Amino acid sequence: MNTKTMLATAAAAILLVGGIVGFAAGRSTDDRDDDIHRGDMPASMMGERMGQGPAWDGGMMEMGGMPGVRYEGGMMAMEARAFVAMMIPHHQMALDMAAIVQDRGSDPEVKALAGEVVSAQTREIAQMREWYRDWYGTEPPEMPMSNSTHMMGMSMDLGELRSTDEPDRVFLRMMIPHHASAILMADMALAGSPRAEVANLAREIVAAQSAEIGSMQRMRERIAPPLG
């Protein structure tokens, strides 16, 4: 796969997310008004809240329910606090998927990449938890599931990965859009002019996970040609 095709694959996943959030943005109010809007997804589809601390008490975009995001000047920007709070459970979902493929998978390259995900994202979760406690004086909050957070890759079907006869292929199919959504969140955080620590982490996520998307797509094509 050439670079253009690889980027198109990632862009497709990002545009899918962006379309949902963009619709929400058109109906939003500024989260700085402290006006909290819960997404209108039925409870049966929302799943469990994500995180270990108290429930999220920051502003949320209407309809899509994206915490800490404002739409202004034609761009979406995510507050640093919301980015850290959301990226922790997003990373944890990646760790859960990686652990399953490490246990059930058979392809050495896929399992090696899963190990790299575990190493990097375990370290980043610990750092983000420390930041949140230091900066905001509490544990990271539980994140309400909604249309937009669901589309951000925070509600993957781990049951399929646990039961499939093709765990390597399914892991790659799930992890590529999951990485793409992390890149989108990082770009939104950078658009919000975050503090230096968050900006550096966001740039690292964009660089590392963009490269991993390319590697994973090549693995998909090798494992299950021609389309992966």
HUWOSUL-V366533 format. One record per residue. N is the residue number from 1. SS is DSSP state (A for helix, B for strand, O for the rest). PHI is phi in degrees with one decimal (NA if undefined). Layout:
N | SS | PHI
N | SS | PHI
//
This chain:
1 | O | NA
2 | O | -81.7
3 | A | -62.1
4 | A | -61.7
5 | A | -66.7
6 | A | -61.3
7 | A | -65.6
8 | A | -66.0
9 | A | -61.5
10 | A | -66.2
11 | A | -64.4
12 | A | -62.0
13 | A | -66.5
14 | A | -66.7
15 | A | -66.2
16 | A | -60.8
17 | A | -67.3
18 | A | -60.7
19 | A | -64.2
20 | A | -65.7
21 | A | -69.1
22 | A | -62.4
23 | A | -62.3
24 | A | -63.2
25 | A | -61.5
26 | A | -65.0
27 | O | -108.4
28 | O | -85.9
29 | O | -117.7
30 | O | -67.4
31 | A | -67.1
32 | A | -69.5
33 | A | -78.5
34 | O | 58.9
35 | O | -93.7
36 | O | -90.4
37 | O | -122.6
38 | O | -88.6
39 | O | -59.9
40 | O | -94.7
41 | O | -66.1
42 | O | -57.5
43 | A | -57.7
44 | A | -66.4
45 | A | -103.9
46 | A | -85.4
47 | O | 72.6
48 | O | -86.1
49 | O | -64.6
50 | B | -116.1
51 | O | 128.9
52 | O | -118.7
53 | O | -94.1
54 | O | -65.9
55 | B | -61.7
56 | O | -58.3
57 | O | -120.4
58 | O | -88.6
59 | O | -68.2
60 | B | -135.8
61 | O | -68.4
62 | O | -65.4
63 | O | 68.3
64 | O | -76.4
65 | O | 67.5
66 | O | -86.2
67 | B | -66.1
68 | O | 64.9
69 | B | -113.2
70 | B | -123.1
71 | B | -118.3
72 | B | -152.3
73 | O | 61.4
74 | O | 78.5
75 | B | -131.8
76 | B | -99.2
77 | B | -128.9
78 | B | -108.6
79 | O | -62.1
80 | A | -58.4
81 | A | -61.7
82 | A | -67.9
83 | A | -59.3
84 | A | -63.7
85 | A | -63.0
86 | A | -83.1
87 | A | -71.7
88 | A | -61.4
89 | A | -67.9
90 | A | -63.1
91 | A | -63.0
92 | A | -61.5
93 | A | -61.1
94 | A | -63.5
95 | A | -62.0
96 | A | -62.9
97 | A | -65.1
98 | A | -63.4
99 | A | -63.4
100 | A | -66.6
101 | A | -71.6
102 | A | -64.0
103 | A | -81.2
104 | A | -105.7
105 | O | -74.3
106 | O | -129.5
107 | O | -82.5
108 | A | -60.5
109 | A | -69.1
110 | A | -64.2
111 | A | -67.6
112 | A | -66.6
113 | A | -64.3
114 | A | -59.9
115 | A | -64.1
116 | A | -66.5
117 | A | -61.6
118 | A | -61.1
119 | A | -62.4
120 | A | -69.4
121 | A | -80.9
122 | A | -63.4
123 | A | -63.5
124 | A | -69.2
125 | A | -61.1
126 | A | -59.7
127 | A | -64.7
128 | A | -67.3
129 | A | -63.1
130 | A | -64.5
131 | A | -57.8
132 | A | -61.3
133 | A | -64.1
134 | A | -68.3
135 | A | -84.4
136 | A | -118.8
137 | O | 71.5
138 | O | -155.2
139 | O | -70.1
140 | O | -55.6
141 | O | -79.9
142 | B | -71.5
143 | B | -101.9
144 | O | -69.4
145 | O | -75.6
146 | O | -152.9
147 | A | -53.2
148 | A | -75.3
149 | A | -66.5
150 | A | -61.4
151 | A | -72.2
152 | A | -79.5
153 | A | 80.5
154 | A | -100.8
155 | O | -148.4
156 | O | -80.0
157 | O | -88.2
158 | A | -69.9
159 | A | -59.4
160 | A | -63.0
161 | A | -66.6
162 | A | -74.1
163 | A | -109.3
164 | O | -65.1
165 | O | -83.6
166 | O | -126.9
167 | A | -62.7
168 | A | -64.0
169 | A | -65.3
170 | A | -65.8
171 | A | -57.0
172 | A | -65.3
173 | A | -61.7
174 | A | -81.4
175 | A | -75.4
176 | A | -61.8
177 | A | -66.9
178 | A | -64.0
179 | A | -62.6
180 | A | -60.3
181 | A | -69.5
182 | A | -64.7
183 | A | -63.2
184 | A | -61.5
185 | A | -60.9
186 | A | -64.5
187 | A | -63.7
188 | A | -65.6
189 | A | -64.6
190 | A | -63.8
191 | A | -68.8
192 | O | -90.0
193 | O | 52.3
194 | O | -76.9
195 | O | -63.2
196 | A | -59.5
197 | A | -61.4
198 | A | -70.6
199 | A | -60.4
200 | A | -63.4
201 | A | -63.7
202 | A | -60.4
203 | A | -66.0
204 | A | -63.6
205 | A | -63.7
206 | A | -60.0
207 | A | -66.4
208 | A | -68.0
209 | A | -79.4
210 | A | -63.2
211 | A | -63.6
212 | A | -68.0
213 | A | -59.5
214 | A | -61.3
215 | A | -63.4
216 | A | -66.9
217 | A | -66.1
218 | A | -64.2
219 | A | -63.8
220 | A | -58.8
221 | A | -67.6
222 | A | -73.2
223 | A | -74.8
224 | O | -137.8
225 | O | -68.4
226 | O | -91.3
227 | O | -102.5
228 | O | 80.4
//
